């Protein structure tokens, strides 16, 4: 175990903003992309006649 | 069963629909394991302190950005040469995910470069060639999306993807061919890894997590493209009649 406390963990030895800035953007993109793709799939899956009504 | 059975978009649609949840499960499990190993098991680096922990996302993202480009170019050329519709659709589906990983490699690289080199960005051969890779993805996407006829878009895209593939070995070998600020390879097939075993394990687990993610999201996008392009076929019409 590398960390004595939660504060120590979030501080990352003074590099907290760099480490978490990297992982936060990675997480955001890897949630956003599947969401956009599933929206595209849902639209393609829908019957063309319903398309106008729901958008 | 013939090998090409799943090359039919309808069969691919059914098979990938079954596979996608398993890829998501693998993505989540491997990410949790990889981050646990990376943050709680791998030791602090002797020279870079905790800043080095960016490696567990930076290196997998950079590897994926290059591998996905080659896979995209490969399927694009197969689709072009053999008139295989599904191969072209897969190539088109890979491009945005490849661009996402390229951006992520550049972003995390900047966040790692600032504390260790003192600069967010330098015009070094490795960084510049990776930036060119991002523009190649954007160029491929812009070109294929701007041509209305799908088959012509696929052919034009295949040509661009193939020419651009030259850039991938340039990125990979840039740290050897030029004197770069970016460090050389820490992991290669020819030599023992130049890092602690737990660090290497965490990095490889995160790489597998990125692979699982890429399969899941590329299959999802391919399914959407299949439905868009096969909208006129009986099987898609029948599918749309069913409840979603």
Interface residues (C-beta under 8 A of the other chain):
Chain A: X1 X2 X3 X9 X12 X13 X14 X15 X18 X19 X21 X22 X23 X25 X26 X29 X30 X33 X34 X37 X38 X40 X41 X42 X43 X44 X45 X46 X47 X48
Chain B: X39 X40 X43 X44 X49 X50 X51 X53 X54 X57 X58 X61 X96 X97 X100 X103 X104 X107 X108 X111 X112 X114 X115 X213 X216 X217 X220 X221 X223 X224 X227 X228 X231 X239 X240 X241 X244
